[in-house]
């Protein structure tokens, strides 16, 4: 995705901003899911924000992760 953004003809700062805007939501979701799963495995309490990705579950995560 970074190569696609850089090949888009925009200047580098604009390409990086476009790449970040495209990737950040997925990356934040992956972080949230990872943190929630870790806490769950350790028996620690999760926050309401961490509970949201857990509702999708590990099998459902594949459907989120395949999105570009």
N, C-alpha and C positions, 0 to 999 in steps of 0.2 A: 504494500500500500504506500509505503514511503516513496518507492521508485515511481509509482504511478503519479503521486503528487508532484514529485520533482520533474517528471517528464511532461507535466501538463503545460509547460511553457511559462508559468508564473515565475516571478523572482523567488529566490530561496526563502526569505522570510515569509512570504505569502504561501508558498508551498508547504512550509513547515506548519504554519497556522492551520491550513486546510487539513493536513494530515492529523494534527492534534484534535481538531474538531471532529474528525471522522472516527478516530480511534478511542478518544477519552471515554465515551459512554460504555463501550465494551470493556475497556481496561478497568474502569471503576467497578463494573458489575463483577468481573472476575476476582478483583480484590475483595469485594464484599462477600462473595460466595466462599472464597478461600478462608477468610477470617471466620465466617459463621461456621463452616465445617470444622475448622480447628477447635473453636470454642465448644462446639457440640461434642466432638470426640474427647475433649478434655473434661467434659461435664460442667463447663462454666456456663453461666447465664449469657444469653444473647440479647442484644438490643432489638427493638422493633424494626430498625433499619436492617439489621442482620437477618431477621426472621423472613423478610421479603424474598431474598434469593433462595432461602431454604424451602419456601413453598413450591418453587419450581422443582427442587430436588436434583440430585446428581444425574439421573437419566434425562430429565428435562433440560439440564444445562447444555447438553449437546445441541439442542435446537437453538439456543441462544448463541453458542460459540461458533456455529457455522455461518452466522450472519457476517457480511463483510464490514 
